[in-house]
């Protein structure tokens, strides 16, 4: 199978590459979870919203609508957002998704 790297399938961006360390990134993750990935009205956040993740992933997947099957390798936040999962994705988990 041909292999193609799609950069927009990158993991959720917690800090727009601005946090000084892991502790700050963990706090941003807690804030994301607290707000279910949605910015509170009138607020902006450093973390990437659930809507933003979904939009960029769908934009990539739409490029493959003419294919009968595609294998996508990506990170857990991308998978949980796309599939609307409330559970942690185990390493090397396999999930099926149908583009309609």
C-alpha positions as CSV (number, residue, x, y, z in Angstrom):
1,X,0.0,0.0,0.0
2,X,1.2,3.5,-0.6
3,X,2.2,5.4,2.5
4,X,1.4,9.1,3.0
5,X,2.1,11.3,6.0
6,X,-0.8,13.7,6.7
7,X,0.5,16.3,9.1
8,X,-3.0,17.4,10.1
9,X,-3.5,14.1,11.9
10,X,-1.1,15.2,14.6
11,X,-2.1,14.9,18.2
12,X,-4.2,17.5,20.1
13,X,-2.2,20.6,20.7
14,X,-2.6,21.4,24.5
15,X,-0.5,24.6,24.6
16,X,0.1,25.9,21.1
17,X,3.8,25.1,21.9
18,X,4.0,27.7,24.6
19,X,3.9,25.8,27.9
20,X,7.3,25.7,29.6
21,X,7.0,22.1,30.9
22,X,5.0,18.9,31.5
23,X,3.2,20.2,34.6
24,X,1.7,23.1,32.7
25,X,0.6,20.7,29.9
26,X,-1.0,18.4,32.5
27,X,-2.9,21.4,33.9
28,X,-4.1,22.4,30.3
29,X,-5.3,18.8,29.8
30,X,-7.3,19.0,33.1
31,X,-8.8,22.2,31.9
32,X,-9.7,20.7,28.5
33,X,-11.3,17.8,30.2
34,X,-13.2,20.0,32.7
35,X,-14.7,21.9,29.8
36,X,-15.2,18.9,27.6
37,X,-13.0,20.4,24.9
38,X,-15.3,23.5,24.4
39,X,-14.2,27.0,25.2
40,X,-16.5,28.6,27.8
41,X,-18.5,31.5,26.3
42,X,-16.4,34.6,26.1
43,X,-13.1,32.9,26.9
44,X,-10.2,31.8,24.8
45,X,-7.9,29.0,25.9
46,X,-4.4,28.0,25.1
47,X,-5.5,24.4,24.3
48,X,-6.9,23.3,20.9
49,X,-10.7,22.8,21.1
50,X,-12.5,19.6,20.3
51,X,-14.1,21.3,17.4
52,X,-10.7,22.3,15.9
53,X,-9.4,18.7,16.3
54,X,-12.4,17.3,14.6
55,X,-12.4,19.8,11.8
56,X,-8.8,19.2,10.8
57,X,-9.1,15.4,11.0
58,X,-12.3,15.4,8.9
59,X,-10.6,17.6,6.4
60,X,-7.9,15.0,6.0
61,X,-10.2,12.0,5.9
62,X,-12.4,13.7,3.2
63,X,-9.4,13.5,0.9
64,X,-9.8,9.7,0.9
65,X,-13.5,9.4,0.1
66,X,-12.7,7.8,-3.2
67,X,-10.9,4.9,-1.5
68,X,-12.6,1.7,-0.3
69,X,-10.3,1.3,2.7
70,X,-7.7,3.5,4.3
71,X,-5.5,2.7,7.4
72,X,-4.9,5.7,9.6
73,X,-2.3,5.8,12.4
74,X,-2.8,8.6,14.8
75,X,-2.9,9.6,18.5
76,X,-5.5,9.0,21.2
77,X,-7.0,12.4,21.4
78,X,-7.6,12.3,17.6
79,X,-9.2,8.9,17.9
80,X,-11.4,9.8,20.9
81,X,-12.5,13.1,19.3
82,X,-13.4,11.5,16.0
83,X,-15.2,8.5,17.5
84,X,-16.7,10.5,20.4
85,X,-15.3,8.0,22.9
86,X,-15.3,8.7,26.6
87,X,-12.6,6.1,27.3
88,X,-8.8,6.1,27.2
89,X,-7.4,4.6,24.0
90,X,-4.9,1.8,24.7
91,X,-1.6,1.8,22.9
92,X,-1.9,0.2,19.5
93,X,-5.7,0.1,19.7
94,X,-7.6,-0.6,16.5
95,X,-10.8,1.2,15.8
96,X,-13.1,1.2,12.8
97,X,-14.6,4.4,11.4
98,X,-16.8,4.7,8.3
99,X,-16.7,8.0,6.3
100,X,-20.2,8.6,5.1
